[in-house]
């Protein structure tokens, strides 16, 4: 979990579409390091966590973590998201989150699997490493822009 003192790029609330343009280090479909593009509220897991992109074990993954116990629902997208600029987005509607990579839907989570919050969240961008990731030094992820559209 990221300390509250860490800078955040934006804030978002339900009925919003969020998109981040990022350059991820990697080789083919393997994402290096532990890039993270995610939203977090003030009281986890009550108000949940939306992982737009998380580099897990070399994959480009998306998840919703929420009540009652923070269990994650989502998956990892197939495709190549390394070695160039790509967009990672999510459409957050009441009761659902739909994920988009390079403008293509890669998955969604609805209230059928976990209670999706309507509480405001902060958008966090992190380039780091993890013991569960394919690491490369130095960490070379880059972020070009963040866009948030209210519906």
PyMOL commands that set and color helices and strands:
alter all, ss='L'
color gray80, all
select strands_A, chain A and resi 10-12+16-23+26-27+30-31+36-40+49-56+59-65+72-77+85-93+96-101+104-110+121-126+142-150
alter strands_A, ss='S'
color yellow, strands_A
deselect
rebuild
show_as cartoon
